[in-house]
Structure formats: structure tokens, C-alpha cells
Amino acid sequence: MAAVCQRRRASGPARHAEENHARQPAPVFPLSVPTGLPTSVAAARGYDVVIVGGGAAGTAAALTLARYTGLRIALLEKQLFDDYRAGETVSSSIFSMLDFLGVGRDLLDGAQLPAFSHAAAWGSAELMSRDAVFSSHGHGLHLDRRQYDAILLEQARQAGVALLRPAQLVQLEHGEPWRLRVLADGQETALTARYLIDCSGKQAAIVRQRKRPIHTEDSLVALYAYYQLAEPQFLPHRTLVETTSHGWYYAAPLPGDRVALAFITDADILKRLRLKESAPWREAGMDTRHVRDILARLPAPDALRHYAIHSRVASLPADENWTAAGDAAACFDPISSLGIGQAMASGIHAARVAEAYLAGDPGMASGYRRSVFASFETYLQMRRGFYGAEQRWPDAPFWQRRAGRHGAAAGLQA
């Protein structure tokens, strides 16, 4: 976890957001409610912290608070994780965070495969490999995200977190305390919370309800194809990345004899190439040098899923009774590998911010806010380096758009 920064005047995107954000009291925030569902209203339940979203950031925040504080915690998750979930490969750094959260590594049996190497054709047609055997940190993991997220949710429940799932926010009102109405199991429940953590992912429900500025860098999207192998066959336990003139491919094996193959590009390019259609999808993949070797051995995909993965960062509050973590706070290009591990780290940090605020120390929120901006600007510099290494298609729109970027500060102050 990053140390909390000392108080100083914000600069870059943080300063711009401070100067341009006029605080206004937020009205009651009604959210859409599915019609035709039987509802009844249960008595209000009071909590110290309510976490909205049960992904990697939300469960990390919940487990941190449950393991290390005596606060009353509730976690709301709208899904049952019965669909495919992106974000499959993590580095070995995840192990130390799982240890901190009290999640035994044996609990992941069946939800992971070892990731022994990473191979990339980036900047050249030749495939370059990096093997985990040469790393002092050991191998990473290929995760089944549905199982992984479900395991962490169950660990949070066993640690004493009140879990509402599937749960839909019906109404949200800021105040001291927050007031929420939640629809779960056909029953509408009223909740109060002294502090709220927004871990709702790219929806960023509380960030948007509070009208916080959000800076978006690009229109990046990912089209994932998920394959189920009819019979077990050998596929290397490695990730594969390969660039094309329109973007780049990512392939990884998954537990249960499954494979994930993704194409990362911009939204307009994806639409123009018609890759959501099965024939163009396969034709484009077979036109590569390395991905085609995997694709030729795969059946038709069980599912195609389209995800918005824009790089963006939100301006978080320095003195209010809420914060955000994970994708609700900042989203990163997957080439950066700032995915599940980054989300978990931010969830842990957000939990510490919540505990400090409720103990009468709001200063940690300012440090967290600055660290989110600092991490995002560092990421932008790293991203420029990655994309600058590919020079084979200088006139292609995808690569042109990533040349000469100057970071969030330039974008916000334009």
C-alpha cells in the first residue's frame, strides 16, 4: 500500500478539479427500479460503512474493515456473477494482499491456474517471452473471475460483513448519515451509513451522484471471446499479447479447460471492423501471426462480451463522508497490468480512509485523493512508453491517437 502523502497544495489534474468543481448539495438520487417485482419495506438497518460493489476493490475494503476494525460493515453487490467476468491474469503481488486480507491461498484451488510466462509480439513480429522462473517473485495466476470474486465475497460474509446480493440501489441520499433504499430478494430495505465507499466499478454510482469531475483519456474497449474446450488439450500456462494495425490481442487459458481471447481497440474501430460478428472476428484473428495458432485450435466461442475500458480518473473528496476505490476511482488500460491487484490495493486504502474519518481524522482522505491522481499520471507516462514502442503502423488511427499524449493535466486544462 502506498504511504499517505503529506498535505501540500494539489497540482496537475487534482488542482484543476479543485478549482473547477463548485460544490452543490446533492438531491436525493433515485435510481431505476425493475418493474413487476413484489416489494415490501423492511425496518432501517444502521451501519458504520456501506460498500457499494462487491468486486475486487469492494471485497478488499470489506475484508480490511472486518479483520482490522470493530466497525459495522455492509456490502451491496447487484450481480450473482453468473455471467463471464473479464480480468483474468494477475502477478504474484496478489499473494501478499490475500495474506493481509486473511484469505488462504488454498481457497483459490479450482479458481486459478499458474501463469508461468508472458509472451508478446509488440514493436516487432517476433515473439519475446518472459518466464516466471527467472523472477524472484514467482509465478502469477490465471483466474476464473466468477469463482474468485465469489470466494472473496463469501470470505467477507464469514468475517461478519452483512452481504446483500443481488441488491439494487433504489434511492441514495447524502447526509450525516447517508440514507439508502435497497431492493434485495423482493424486499425493499432502508439502510443508513456513517460512511460510504463507492466500489461500483465503471458505473461510479456515488462519484456521479455527488457530481464529482471525471477525466477520460480515451475510448478504449475490449471485445472478449470465451471458449470452452470440448476435450482437455495442452495450452501453455502463459499470456500472449500481439499487436495489429487496429489494436492488440490478449489470450490466456482459464481454469476448467477454458480460454479467453480479447481484442483491445477503440470503440469506433471496433464498430467499423464489425468484430462483434463471428465471421469477421475469426477472420481478423486468423490474419495474425501468433494468435492464429491458438484460434485455429478453438471451437466457436461460447460468448462474446464487449467491455468499455476507458482510461479515466475521478476527483475524490477531501472532506466528505465517502470515497471511491477500484474502477470507480480510476480505470487503466489493461496493457499496464493495473487491474485486479490495483483494485484490491485501492480498496484496502479506501478502508483505511473510512476508518480514519470515522475516528475523527479526515486528513487521510486528502492523501488518498492525491495518491489516486499521482498514480494515474504515473500510469499515463508508463502507457506512453508501451505504445511508443510500437512503430510499425504510424498512420493507423489507433496508434496515432496514442502518440504524443501529455497526460491528464494537459487534458483537463485544455
C-alpha positions in Angstrom: 0.0 0.0 0.0 1.2 3.4 -0.9 2.0 5.7 2.1 -0.3 8.6 2.6 1.1 11.8 1.2 1.9 14.8 3.4 -0.5 17.7 2.9 0.5 20.1 0.1 -1.1 22.2 -2.5 -2.5 20.0 -5.2 -1.2 20.3 -8.7 -1.9 18.8 -12.1 -5.3 17.2 -12.5 -6.1 17.4 -8.8 -5.6 21.2 -8.7 -7.6 21.7 -11.9 -10.5 19.7 -10.4 -10.4 21.6 -7.2 -10.5 24.9 -9.0 -13.3 23.9 -11.4 -15.6 21.9 -9.1 -18.3 24.0 -7.5 -19.8 22.1 -4.6 -23.5 21.9 -4.5 -25.7 19.9 -2.2 -26.8 16.7 -3.9 -30.5 16.0 -4.2 -32.0 12.6 -3.3 -30.8 10.3 -6.1 -33.5 8.0 -7.4 -32.2 5.0 -9.4 -34.1 2.9 -11.8 -36.1 0.1 -10.3 -37.2 -3.0 -12.2 -41.0 -3.1 -12.5 -43.2 -6.1 -11.7 -41.2 -7.2 -8.6 -43.0 -7.7 -5.3 -41.7 -5.4 -2.7 -42.2 -4.7 1.0 -40.3 -2.3 3.2 -38.1 -3.7 6.0 -37.0 -1.7 9.1 -33.9 0.5 8.6 -30.5 -1.0 9.4 -27.7 1.1 10.6 -24.0 0.6 9.6 -20.8 2.4 10.1 -19.6 1.7 6.5 -21.6 0.6 3.5 -19.6 -0.5 0.4 -21.4 -0.4 -2.9 -20.0 -3.0 -5.2 -18.5 -6.5 -4.5 -15.7 -6.8 -7.0 -12.0 -6.9 -6.2 -12.0 -3.4 -4.6 -15.2 -3.8 -2.7 -14.3 -7.2 -1.1 -10.8 -5.9 -0.2 -12.3 -2.9 1.5 -14.9 -5.0 3.3 -12.3 -7.6 4.5 -9.9 -4.9 5.7 -12.6 -3.3 7.8 -13.9 -6.6 9.1 -10.5 -8.0 10.0 -8.9 -4.9 11.5 -11.7 -2.7 12.9 -14.8 -3.2 15.0 -17.0 -1.2 12.6 -20.3 -2.5 11.3 -20.0 -3.2 7.6 -22.5 -3.9 4.8 -21.6 -4.7 1.2 -24.1 -4.4 -1.7 -23.5 -6.3 -4.9 -26.0 -6.2 -7.7 -24.9 -9.4 -9.5 -24.8 -13.1 -8.8 -21.7 -13.5 -11.0 -23.5 -15.8 -13.3 -22.0 -14.2 -16.4 -18.5 -14.0 -17.7 -16.2 -11.5 -16.0 -13.0 -10.0 -17.5 -9.7 -9.6 -15.9 -8.0 -12.9 -15.8 -4.3 -12.7 -15.1 -2.6 -11.3 -12.0 1.0 -11.1 -10.8 2.4 -12.8 -7.7 1.9 -9.5 -5.8 -1.6 -10.6 -5.2 -0.4 -13.2 -2.6 0.7 -10.6 -0.1 -2.6 -8.8 -0.3 -4.6 -12.0 0.1 -2.5 -12.8 3.2 -3.3 -9.3 4.6 -7.0 -9.9 3.9 -6.9 -13.3 5.7 -7.7 -15.3 2.5 -5.9 -18.6 2.4 -4.3 -19.4 -0.9 -5.8 -22.9 -0.7 -9.3 -21.4 -1.1 -8.4 -20.5 -4.7 -8.0 -24.1 -5.7 -10.1 -24.7 -8.8 -10.4 -20.9 -9.4 -6.8 -20.4 -10.7 -4.1 -21.8 -12.9 -0.4 -20.9 -12.5 0.8 -18.3 -15.0 4.3 -19.4 -15.8 5.2 -16.9 -18.6 4.2 -13.9 -20.6 4.9 -13.7 -24.4 4.4 -10.6 -26.5 4.9 -9.6 -30.2 4.9 -5.8 -29.5 7.0 -3.5 -31.6 8.1 -6.5 -33.7 6.6 -9.5 -35.3 8.9 -11.7 -33.2 7.6 -13.2 -30.0 9.5 -12.3 -26.9 8.9 -14.3 -23.7 9.5 -13.6 -20.0 9.4 -16.7 -17.8 8.4 -16.5 -14.1 11.1 -19.0 -13.2 13.6 -16.1 -13.6 11.5 -13.8 -11.3 12.3 -13.6 -7.6 8.5 -13.1 -7.0 7.4 -16.4 -8.5 4.6 -17.1 -11.0 1.3 -15.2 -11.3 -2.2 -16.6 -11.7 -4.8 -17.1 -14.4 -8.1 -16.5 -12.5 -11.6 -17.6 -13.1 -13.1 -14.2 -12.1 -16.5 -15.6 -11.3 -15.2 -18.1 -8.8 -12.5 -15.7 -7.4 -15.0 -12.9 -6.7 -17.5 -15.3 -5.2 -14.8 -16.7 -2.9 -13.8 -13.3 -1.6 -17.5 -12.3 -1.1 -18.0 -15.4 1.0 -14.9 -14.7 3.0 -16.3 -11.2 3.7 -19.6 -12.7 4.8 -17.8 -15.2 7.1 -15.8 -12.3 8.6 -19.0 -10.6 9.7 -19.8 -8.3 6.8 -23.6 -8.0 6.1 -23.9 -9.1 2.4 -26.8 -8.0 0.3 -26.7 -9.8 -3.0 -28.2 -9.4 -5.6 -29.1 -5.9 -4.4 -30.1 -2.9 -6.4 -29.9 0.7 -5.1 -33.3 2.3 -5.4 -32.5 5.6 -3.7 -29.5 7.3 -2.3 -29.4 10.5 -0.2 -26.3 12.1 1.0 -26.2 13.3 4.6 -25.0 12.6 8.1 -25.7 9.7 7.9 -26.2 8.5 4.3 -29.7 7.1 3.7 -30.2 4.3 1.2 -33.0 2.2 -0.1 -32.1 -1.2 -1.5 -34.1 -3.8 -3.3 -32.9 -7.3 -2.4 -34.8 -10.6 -2.5 -38.0 -8.9 -3.5 -37.9 -6.7 -0.4 -37.0 -3.1 -0.1 -34.7 -2.3 2.8 -33.7 1.0 4.3 -30.1 1.5 5.3 -28.1 4.2 7.0 -24.3 4.6 6.8 -21.9 6.9 8.5 -19.5 6.4 5.6 -19.9 5.1 2.0 -17.3 3.6 -0.2 -18.0 3.6 -4.0 -16.7 0.3 -5.5 -19.4 0.2 -8.2 -16.9 -0.1 -11.0 -17.2 2.0 -14.1 -20.7 2.9 -13.2 -19.2 5.0 -10.4 -22.6 5.5 -8.8 -21.7 7.7 -5.9 -19.0 9.6 -7.8 -21.7 10.6 -10.3 -24.3 11.2 -7.7 -22.0 13.7 -6.0 -21.3 15.3 -9.3 -17.5 14.9 -9.0 -15.4 15.7 -12.1 -14.2 12.7 -14.1 -11.4 13.0 -16.6 -11.5 10.4 -19.5 -8.4 9.9 -21.7 -9.6 7.6 -24.5 -12.5 5.4 -25.8 -10.7 2.1 -25.4 -12.9 -1.1 -25.5 -12.3 -4.8 -25.2 -14.1 -7.5 -27.1 -13.7 -10.8 -25.3 -14.4 -14.2 -26.7 -14.8 -17.1 -24.2 -14.2 -20.6 -25.4 -14.9 -24.0 -23.7 -12.8 -26.8 -24.9 -14.7 -30.0 -25.7 -11.7 -32.1 -24.6 -8.7 -31.2 -22.5 -5.8 -30.2 -24.7 -2.4 -28.7 -24.0 -2.3 -24.9 -23.9 0.7 -23.2 -22.3 0.1 -21.6 -19.0 1.1 -18.2 -20.3 -0.4 -14.9 -21.5 0.0 -13.9 -25.2 -0.1 -10.4 -26.5 0.1 -9.4 -30.2 -0.3 -6.1 -31.8 -2.1 -5.3 -35.1 -2.6 -2.1 -37.0 -6.0 -1.7 -35.3 -5.1 -2.6 -31.7 -3.9 -5.6 -29.9 -4.8 -9.2 -28.9 -4.6 -10.8 -25.5 -5.0 -14.6 -24.9 -4.9 -16.6 -21.7 -6.0 -20.1 -20.5 -8.6 -20.3 -17.7 -9.5 -23.0 -15.2 -11.9 -25.6 -16.4 -10.4 -26.1 -19.9 -11.5 -22.6 -21.0 -9.7 -19.9 -22.9 -10.2 -16.1 -23.1 -9.3 -14.2 -26.2 -9.7 -10.4 -26.3 -9.1 -7.7 -28.8 -8.3 -4.2 -27.5 -9.1 -1.2 -29.7 -11.2 2.0 -29.8 -15.0 1.9 -29.9 -15.2 3.4 -33.4 -12.7 1.0 -34.9 -14.4 -2.0 -33.3 -17.7 -0.9 -34.9 -16.1 -0.3 -38.3 -14.4 -3.8 -38.3 -17.7 -5.5 -37.3 -15.8 -7.7 -34.9 -18.9 -8.5 -32.8 -20.0 -10.7 -35.7 -18.5 -14.2 -35.6 -17.1 -14.4 -39.1 -15.2 -11.1 -39.1 -14.0 -11.9 -35.5 -12.4 -15.2 -36.7 -11.1 -13.8 -39.9 -9.3 -11.0 -38.1 -7.8 -13.4 -35.6 -6.6 -15.8 -38.3 -4.9 -12.8 -40.0 -2.4 -12.6 -37.2 1.0 -14.4 -36.9 0.7 -15.8 -33.4 -2.9 -15.6 -32.1 -4.0 -17.7 -35.1 -2.0 -20.7 -33.8 -4.3 -20.6 -30.7 -7.5 -19.6 -32.6 -7.1 -22.5 -35.1 -7.4 -25.0 -32.2 -10.5 -23.4 -30.7 -14.2 -24.2 -31.3 -16.8 -21.4 -31.9 -16.9 -19.1 -28.9 -19.5 -19.7 -26.2 -19.9 -16.0 -25.7 -18.7 -12.6 -27.0 -18.6 -9.8 -24.4 -18.0 -6.1 -25.0 -16.5 -4.0 -22.2 -15.7 -0.3 -22.0 -12.2 0.1 -20.6 -11.6 3.8 -21.0 -8.7 5.3 -19.1 -10.1 7.7 -16.6 -9.8 9.2 -13.2 -12.3 10.8 -10.8 -11.7 13.7 -8.4 -12.4 12.3 -5.0 -13.5 14.4 -2.0 -11.0 15.5 0.7 -13.6 16.2 3.4 -16.8 14.3 2.9 -18.1 11.0 4.4 -17.4 8.9 1.3 -14.7 7.9 -1.1 -14.2 5.6 -4.1 -11.9 2.7 -5.0 -11.2 0.4 -7.9 -12.6 1.4 -11.3 -15.0 3.9 -9.6 -11.9 5.9 -8.7 -9.6 5.2 -11.7 -9.5 2.9 -14.7 -6.4 1.8 -16.6 -5.5 0.4 -20.0 -5.0 -3.4 -19.5 -1.5 -3.2 -21.1 -0.4 -1.6 -17.8 -1.4 -4.7 -15.8 -3.0 -2.4 -13.2 -6.2 -4.4 -12.9 -7.2 -6.7 -10.1 -4.2 -6.0 -7.9 -4.5 -2.3 -8.2 -8.3 -2.5 -7.4 -7.5 -4.6 -4.3 -4.8 -2.1 -3.1 -7.1 0.8 -3.6 -9.9 -1.0 -1.7 -7.6 -1.5 1.2 -6.5 2.1 1.2 -10.1 3.3 1.0 -10.9 1.2 4.0 -8.2 2.9 6.0 -9.6 6.3 4.8 -13.0 5.3 6.1 -11.7 4.1 9.5 -9.7 7.3 9.9 -12.6 9.6 9.0 -14.9 7.8 11.5 -12.2 8.1 14.2 -12.2 11.9 13.7 -9.2 12.2 11.3 -10.3 13.3 7.9 -6.8 14.1 6.7 -6.1 10.7 5.3 -8.7 11.4 2.6 -6.6 14.2 1.2 -3.6 11.9 0.9 -5.6 9.2 -0.7 -7.1 11.7 -3.2 -3.6 12.9 -4.2 -2.3 9.4 -4.5 -5.1 8.5 -6.9 -4.1 11.4 -9.2 -0.4 10.7 -8.8 -0.8 7.0 -9.7 -2.9 8.0 -12.7 -0.3 10.4 -14.0 2.5 7.8 -13.5 0.3 5.3 -15.4 -0.1 7.7 -18.3 3.7 8.1 -18.6 4.1 4.3 -18.5 1.4 3.9 -21.1 3.1 6.3 -23.5 6.2 4.2 -23.2 4.4 1.0 -24.0 2.6 2.4 -27.0 5.6 4.4 -28.2 7.5 1.0 -28.5 5.2 0.0 -31.4 6.2 2.0 -34.5 5.1 -0.3 -37.4 1.8 1.5 -38.1 2.4 5.2 -37.5 -0.5 6.3 -39.7 -3.1 3.9 -38.2 -5.7 5.8 -36.2 -5.4 3.5 -33.1 -1.6 4.1 -32.8 -1.8 7.8 -33.9 -4.2 8.5 -31.0 -1.7 7.2 -28.5 1.3 9.2 -29.8 2.3 12.4 -28.1 -0.2 12.2 -25.2 0.7 14.6 -22.4 -1.3 13.2 -19.5 -4.3 14.1 -17.5 -3.2 17.6 -16.5 -2.9 18.7 -20.2 -6.2 17.1 -21.0 -8.1 18.8 -18.0 -6.6 22.2 -18.6 -7.3 22.3 -22.3 
